[in-house]
């Protein structure tokens, strides 16, 4: 069964119900443009950090602002649908900002998960997470995969 794709309001209500049932919440985020094995490993490892995993996906506009013109390759709605099918993902939402910091502040996950290209100290949203007593976890496999590298390979060929 696919994870529900919810707007922020509905997500906050769903997470409140999960918490009321005694469940812990993990949060992971990214663009997830051109899904690859590194994304799947990151999310499945993040899912092991708590009872419920919420995944925030950058909107098309925020991906374009971060990655430049021509990105994303896959629309936000399709990226959300793909992520919703990954085992361990509990909920999916699309956020408009370049950073998930505001969403994290509203959601207050027990654990904020970032990939291995970060350290606990270098996670940009770490201060927000620590401000409400949450923790940061570094998850996934080594950063040997990237959408940018895949797209570059495709251009060369």
N, C-alpha and C positions, 0 to 999 in steps of 0.2 A: 504494500500500500504506500502510495506517495505521501510525503509530508505536506501538510497544508501550506499554501503560499498566502500570507496574510499581510494586510496593511498594518502600520504601527499600532493603531488603536486596538485592533482585534488581537494582535500579537500580545500586547501588554495584558489584555484580559485573559488570554489563553495561558500565559505564563503565570499569572496570579492564581489561576485554578491549579496549575501544576504545583506551585509552591504550597498552596493550601493542602494539597495531597501529600506534602512532605518531600517532594522531589527537588533535587538540586539542578541548577541551570548552567550550561556552558554556552559560550558564544564564540563563533568564528566568523570571519568575514573575508571578502575578496571580490575581485572582478569576475573570476572564473570564466574568462573569455577563452574559447577553444579549450574545453575541458580535457585534462590529461591526467595521467596516473598520479602525479604529484598532488593534484587537487584531491583526488579520491583518498589517498593515504593521509593527507592532512585532516580531512573531515572525519574519517573513520577513527583516527587517533584522538581528535577533539571529542568525539562522541563518547570515548572511554573516560573522559574527565568528569562527567556528571551524569545524572539520570536522563536529562533532556538536552539535546543540542539544538540551538537556534543558529541559523546561518543568515548573515546579512550580506546582501549582494549589492554592489555599487550599481547605481542607475546608469543608463547609457550616457547621460550628460556628465556624470562624475567620472566615468571611465575615460571619456573624451578629454576632460580637463586634465586627468592624470597622465594618460598614455598618448594623447595627441589625436589629430585627425586620422580618420580611417579605422579608429577603434571606438567601440568594440566591433568585432566581426559578427558576433551573435547578439541578438537583441536581449534586453534585460528580462523580458518575459520568458523567452526561450531558455536563457541561462538559469533562471529561477526554476523552471520546470525540470531541467536536467538535474540540478542540485537536489530537488525534492525527491528524486528517485534513488539517491545514494543511501545505502543501509546505514542506520544510525542517526540520520538527520530527522529531527522532530518537527521543526518549523522553519520556514523560509520567509524572509522579508526583503524588500528592495528599499534601500535608503538613498536619499538624494545628495547628501553631502559627500565631499571627497574623503573625509574621515568619519569613521563610525563612532567617534567620541560622544556625540550628543545622544545617539541611540543607546550606547552602552550606559550612559548616565541615567537614561529613562528606564532601561531594562534591568540594570544592576545584576548582571549574571554573577553567579558564585565564582565562575572561572572564565577568564577571557583567554582564548587560545590563539596563538600566532605561530607562524611557520618558522622553520629552522634558520631562515635568513635574519632572524632577530635573536636577541638575548632578552632575558627577563628585564634587564635594566634599560634596553633600548626600545622597547615597545612604546610607540608614540602615545597610546591610550593608557599606559600603565598608571599614570598619576590619577586619572579618573577612576580606574578600577580600585586602586588602593584607597581612594577617598571615602568609599563606602564599605571597605573591609573585604573586597573581593581579592582574588589572586590571579596572577598571570601564569599561564603554562605555555611552554614551547613544545610544539607537537609536529608530527609528520616526519617524513624522511629527509635526508639532506637535499638541499635546494639544487638538484641536478636537472630539473625540468622547468621550462618556462614557456608560456604562450608566445612571448616575443621571439624566443629562439625557434620555436616551431614555425612561426610565420616567416621568419628570416630564411629558414631552410626551404620553405615552400617557394619563396621568391627566387632563390638561387636556382632551384630546379626548373 
